[in-house]
Amino acid sequence: MWAMTSVQRDVEDAPGPQDVVRPTQQDEVATAGSELIGGPVGRFARLGTGPGYGWLTPVRVVVLVALGMFALGMVQKMPCYDWAWFQGATSQYTHACYSDIPHLYVGRGFADDLVPYFDSFNGDMQYLEYPVLTGLFMEVASWLTPHGGSMQHREQVYWMVNAGMLMICTAVIAACVARTHRRRPWDALLLALAPAFALTSTINWDLFAVALTAAAMLMWSRSRPLAFGILIGLATAAKLYPVLILGPVLLLCWRAKKWREFLTALLGAAAAWLVVDLPVMFLAPEGFKKFWTFSHDRGVDFGSFWLIIQQRWVPSGLDTDMVNDVSILLMLLACGGLAALALMAPRRPRLAQLAFLVVAAFILTNKVYSPQYVLWLIPLAALARPRWRDFLIWQACESMYFLGIWLYLAFIGSGDKPKGLPQDGYQWAIILHLVGTLYLCAVIVRDILMPERDVVRKDGSDDPSGGVLDGAPDEFVMGAAAHPPRHAAHHYEDQVVEWGSEHWKR
């Protein structure tokens, strides 16, 4: 037993250059793609994972690639930066380079030095409709934007300042994803090279919440539940979706009977959220409520299956309260299904798998899907299903949707001479987005039900992002009352010893 524990510790805590999983030896798409840069990695390649192996470690390579793709995304916005944002609505849609950032600099009062949540804009008691921490992010960017020059110049500088801050978020996301699975840092190239990531990074401020969420996942993988909880609380103060990840943590801790760790994370999340939100809640209650009332009162909007139903069968408009109620019901049903999956699966699912599925369920059932929402899923997808074929299929669907929504907006805004994508075409773009996301969900569910198909577990790993759950025994399995629970730790140690023996033979 001492020997098994020693091998497990060596493999987990001190990976050497040969311990790193090489995608070109496991993934046929990665193998084929590697021909562009010299072919699959060889047996004696220096992988940059230890002393003497060079400065370009996998994490640093991933970060550099992610920053390069982010810069390409900025270049893609150049037609708008130069003129299309300021020459009417249609041009920014036909060039697919729209961004909320310069428009809201003026439209939400930042150009006039108004304080979010405390000062109303347009003189009619309108307040910023974003969560508090995102509002602070927007405000800090406005402080860094000088007031000299024309308003157009100030909008351009504001977008550039935000792009710089979001680029820092990109580096954080890439580094965290690359480090979450210790032996699989190259999986983060899925994130770094994702087309939809580059295209949508500077549409809005979502990357800030995504960075906090990625850091939280890293902390959980390092068995730091309090740090995880604090970061999830901060991420929820920037965007609502990160709080959903507490659901998978609850289910997995239930199955492993890690109640102390879950409660630590829950209390940390609640405390962090309250520290950020309570001052605004009490000092500016009307401004604080705006995000919640806006989310509730917002009607059916772009990107959702609800829009297809409304356009095809209810042209007068679906009742917003009914849509809210049915969306919540569908989300609860999806969560119930995920709970059954998590508690009844033959082997405890990995945290990244359930986290992806719950966020995807929220996106699929919601009444609106803005194109930048794909950013919520990309880091989780790289951890949940690190296979290039499936990832690229999904990314192709999302990239087509990205083009579809802008061409549709160009069509409805082009007046008597319509150009762009008509309504029927846009509905097919929505269907493509829905099918692509459902496809990735399906292969992840298959991996959970058939863990031998899970590429992350092929080297004997249990849950590299699981932290305290990694290798823990299953103390509770729903529907397994007549059979003793399978102890994942024992199976994990056996596989690690087998893998370690083969490693040392090489």
N, C-alpha and C positions, 0 to 999 in steps of 0.2 A: 504493500500500500504506500510505503514511503516513496518507493521508486516511482509509482504512478503519479503521486502528488508532485514529485520533483519535476517529472517530465511536463506535467500540465503547467506548473508554474513557469518553467523555462519557456514553453511555447507561448504562454499568454503574456508574460510580463517583460520578456527580453528577446523579442524577435530579432533574429539575425537576417542578413541579406537573403539567405536561401529560404527563410520561412515565409517571405512575402509571396502571396498568391499571384501568379502571373496570368493575367487574363488571356494572353495570346496562346496559352497552353490549355485553356479551358473553354474558350468561347470562339466559335468558328467565325463569327463576324469580326471580332477583335483580331483574329489571326489574319483574315483577309485584308482588313483595314491597315494592319501594321506594315503591309508591303509598301505603303507610301513613304514609310520612314525607315526602310531597311529590312523589314521582315520580323518574324516573331523573336522574342528575346531568347538568347542562347543560354546554355547551361552555365557558362562562365561569365555571364554579363554582370557588370557591377550595377547593382540596383539602388545604391545610394541610401542604405538604411542603417549605417553604423559608422563608427570611427574609421577613417581612412577610405571611405567610399564616396567622398566628394560632397560638394555643397548642394548639388541638385538632388535632394531627397524626394521621394514620391510626393510628400505633402507640398513641398515647394514647387515642384513641377505642376501639380494640380492647381495650385493657387495662381501661378503664372499663366497657365492656359485659361483659367476662368477669367482673369483680368483681361487677357487678350480678347476673349469672346465678348466680354462686357464692352471693351473699347470698340469692337466691331458693331455692337448694338448702338453705341453712341453715333458712330458714323452713319448708320442706317437712319438716324433721326436728323441728319444734317439738312435735308431739303426743308424740313419744318423749322429747324433752328434758323436757317438763313432767311426764310420768307413765309413759308406756308402757314405757320401759326398765326400770322398777322395779316393774311390776305383772304379772309373768309374761311368758312368751315370746309368746303369741298376739297380744296387742295391738300390739306393735311390728311384727308381720308384716302384720296387717290394715290398718295405717296406712302400710305400705311405708316405714317410717322407721328401719329397723334400722341400727345402726353397731357395729362392733367396738370402737371407741375407749373408751367408758365401761366396757364389760364387761372388757376386758383391763387396764384400770387396776387393777382389783382382782384379776382372775384371773391376771395375770402378775407380781404382786408389787410393782408400782410404788407402790401405796398404802401398802405397808409399807417403802418405801425400799430394796427389794432391788436389787442391781446386776445388770443383764442379763448373762447368760452366765457370771457368776461365782457368783451365788447361785441356788440352786434354789428353786422355790416348791412349796407344798403338802407339803413335807417328804418327797418321794419322788423326788428327783433329776430333776425336770422343769425344763427350761430354756426360755428364750424361743426360739420357732421362726422368727424373722425374721432376715434378713441383718443384718450388724453395723451398717451405717450407719443403717438403719431403726431398729434398737434404740437407737442413740444419739439419734435424733430423738425417739423415744418417751420416753427418759430425760430429755432436756432439757425436754420438755413437763411431765414430772412435777416437775422442779425448780421450774418456774414456777407450779405448782399449790399453793396454801397448804393447810395441814393442818387449819385450823379448820373447825368445823361438822360436820354429819353426813356419813356416807359418801356418801349420795345427793348432797348438795351438792358434795362433792369430785369425784365422778364428772362432775357437770354442768360444773364449772369446768374439769376436765381436758379434756372434749370441746371446750369453748369455746376453751381455750388452743390445742389442736391445730387447731381450725378457723381461728384467727387465723394460725397458722404455715402451714397449707395454703393460706390465702388469699394469702399472700406467694408461695407456689409458683405459684399460679394466675396472678398478675401476671407472674412470670418467664416462665412458659410462653407466655402471650399475647404478651408483648413479643418473645420469641425467635422465635416462629412468624411474627409480623408482619414481622420484620426479615430473616428468612432469604431470602425472595425479594424483592429490593430493589424491583422495580417492581410487585409484587403484594401490598402490605401488607393490602389489604382481604380477601384470601383467609382471613386469620386470623379473620374474623368467623364462619366455619364452626365453628371451635373455640369462640369466645366464646359463640355462640348454641346450641351443641349441647345438646339436652335431656339426653342421657345423661351429659354432663359435669357438669351441675348436680345431677342426681339421685344420682350416685355419688361425688362429690368427697370427702365426709366419712364414707364407709363405712369406710375404712381409710387407710393412709398411702402409697398408691401415687403420689400427686401429687408426693411428694418425688423419687422416681426419675424420674418423667416430666419434672419441671423440669430435672434434671441432663441428661437426654437431649436435651431441647429446646435447652438451652444448648450441648450438644456439637454438635448439627446446625448451629446458628448459627456456631460456631467453624469447622466444616469449610467452610461456605459462604464464610467469610472467608479461606480458604486458610491456616488455622492448625492443621495436623494434630496438633501436640503438645498444644495446648489441647484439641482434640477428644478425643484419646486419654485425657488425664487425666480429663476429665469423663465419658467413657464408663466408665472404670475406677471412678470414684466412684459412678456410677449403678448399675453392676453390684454394687457393695458394698451398695447399698440394695435392689436387686431384680435378679433374674437376667436378665430379658429383654433389657436394653440390650446385653449382650455379643453378641447375635445380629447387631447392625448392623455389626459388624466384618466379617461375611461379605460383605455387599454392597460394602463398601469394598474388600475384597480383590479381588472380581471386577471391579469397575470400574477399579481401579488396574492390574490385570492387563491389561485391554483397552487401557488408555491407557499402559501401561508406566511407571506412576508408583510404582515399588517403594520408592523412598526415602521418599515421603510415607506409604505404608502402614506401613512398618516403624517410622517415627516414631510414628504413631498407636498401633500395636500395643504398642510398648515403653512409651509413656506410659500406656496403659490398664493394662498389667500392673503397672507401678510404682505407680500410684495405688491399685489394688486391694490390692496387697501391703502398702502403707503402712497402710491401714485395717485389714486383716484379720490380718496377721501377729502383732501384739501379742496379740489375743484368741486366735488359733490356738495360741500357745505358752503364754500365761498361763492360759487357760481352755479347754483342748482339748475337754472334754466339752460345755461350753456352745456352743462354736463348731460342733461337729458336729451339733448339734440340727437346724439348718435343713436340712442335707443328709439326715440320716436321716429326718426328718419328711417331706420331699419324696419320698423313695424309698419309705417304708413306707405313705404315705397311700393309701388305697384309692380306687376309683372314686367320684367325688363329683359334686356338682351341676353342671349346665350342659354336660356333655360328651356326645358321642354314645355314649361308653362307658356312661353311665348308662342310656340308652335300651336298649342291648343287654342290659345286666344286668337291668333291670326286666322286659323282655319275654321274654327267652329263658334267662337264667341267674339265677333268683331266689335261688339259694343263694349267689351272689356270684362275680364274676370273680376269678381268681388275680391278685394284685397284681404279682408278678414278670412274669407273662405280659403284663399290660397295660403295664408299664414297657418291656419289650422291644419290643412291637409299636409303642408310641408313639414310641420312639426310631427304629425302622425307618421308620415313616411320615414322621417329621420329616426323616430323612436322604434319603428319596426326594423329598420336597418340596424340600429344599435342592439336590439334584441337578437337579431340573427348573428351579429358579431359576437355577442356574449355567449350564445350557444356554441358557436364555432370555437371560441377561445377555451371554453370549459369542457368541450367534448372531443376536441381534436386528439388524435392518437399520441401526439407529442406537443408539449406546450408551444404555441406559436412564438415567433420572435416579436419583440416589441415593435420594430420598424414595420413589420407586416401589418399588424393591427393598427398602428398609427396611420399608415397610408390608407387603409380601408375605411377608417372612421372619418378622416378628412375628405376622402373621395365621396363617401356617402353624403356628407354635408353639401359638397359642391353639386352633386347630381340631383339632390332634392330641393335645392334652394331656388328661389324665384328670380335670381339674377346670377349671371356668370360673366364677370368682367374678364377680359383676356389675360390680365396679369395674375388672376387667381391660380393659374397653372404653376406659378412660383411656389405656392404652398406645397405642392405635391412633388416637385422635382427632387429635392434632397431626400425625401422619404422614399421615393421610387428607387433612387440609387442604392439605398440601403436595403429595401425590401425585396427588390427583384433585379439584381445586377446582371442582367443579360441584355446584350446590345440589340439583338433582334427585336425583342418585345419592347424595349425602351424606344427604339427608333420608330417602330410602328405607331406607338402612342404619340411620339413627338411629331411625326408626319401629320397625324390627325390634328394636333393642336396648332401646328404651323398653318395648316389649311384654314382652320377656324380663325386664326389671327388675320389672315388675308380676307376671309369672308366677311367679318364684321365691318372692316373699314370700307370694303367695296360696297357693302349694303348701305352704310351710312352715306357714302358718296352718292349712291343711287337715289335715296330718299331726299337728299339735299340738293339735287342737281336741277330741280325745277322742270321746265318744259322740255328740256333736252336731257333726259335721263341717261346717265352713264354709270356703269358699275354693275353690281350684282342685284338682281331683282329679289323680291320676297321669297319666291320658291327656292331660288338658289341659296339664299341665306339659311332657310330652314334645313336644307341638306348639309350646310356647314355646321349647324348646331347638332344635327344627327351624327355627323362625323366625329365631333368632339365627344358626344355622349358614348358612342360605340367604342372609340379609342380608349376612353377612361374605363369603361366597363370591361374591355378586353384585358387591360392590365390588372384590374381587380380580379378577374376570373383566374388568371394564371397565378396570382398570389394566393387566392383561396385554394387552388389546386396544390400549391406547394405546402400549404398548411395541412391539407388532408392527406397528402402524399409526401411527407418530409424527405423521402429519399430523392425527390426531384428538386429539392432546394439546393441551389449551387453554393450557398454560404455554408451549408452543413456538410458538404462533401468531404471536407478535410477533418471531420470529427468534431467540429465546433458545435456548441449548443446554441447560444444567442450572444454573439459578440457585442451587441448593443444593449444587452440585458442587465449589465451590472450585477447587482445582488441576485438577479434571477438566473444568471449564466451558470449552468451546471447544477442548479438547485433541484432537489427532488420534487416530483409532483405529489403534493399532499392531498389534493382534491381534484378529482376528475368526475364531472357530471356523467351519470349513466354508467359508471364503473363500480357501483357499490358491491357487485358480486365478485369483483376481481380486485386483487391488490393493486394499488397505483404503481405505475412504472416509474422507477426512480431515474430521472434524467441524469442525475449526477453519476450514477454507476455506469450507465450506457456511455456517457460523455467521457469518463475516465478510460473506459475500455477502448473507445475509438481514438482518443488522444495517444494512448500508449501504442496502439497499432500504427497510427500515423507517424508518431515520433520514431518508432523503430525503423520504418521505411525511410524516414528522413535521414537518420544517422547512417543507414546502409549506403545512401547516395554519397 
